[in-house]
Amino acid sequence: MSIRVLSRCGLSLFLAALVSGCSLIGLGDSGRSNECKWNRSSCMYEGRYEPGEEGYAEQEAKDLNRAASERLRRSSGR
């Protein structure tokens, strides 16, 4: 193998490790969010709420839905 081929392979491995590292430290997509994208039921909590937690969860869901709607509107040009 030539040095050029080896250096390209080394660069590819370095970039793959860099992207992987970013994901591990939270700069990329987290594994949990990918799991939830593919299997939403694995991220659903079926137990009871602690006192005061239900209202917080509902408000957080509303805020997240509002933010997603705004991003969708901006990306569609409206």
Buried (B, 14 or more C-beta within 10 A) or exposed (E): EEEEEEEEEEEEEEEEEEEEEEBEEEEEEEEEEEEBEEEEEEEEEEEEEEEEEEEEEEEEEEEEEEEEEEEEEEEEEE
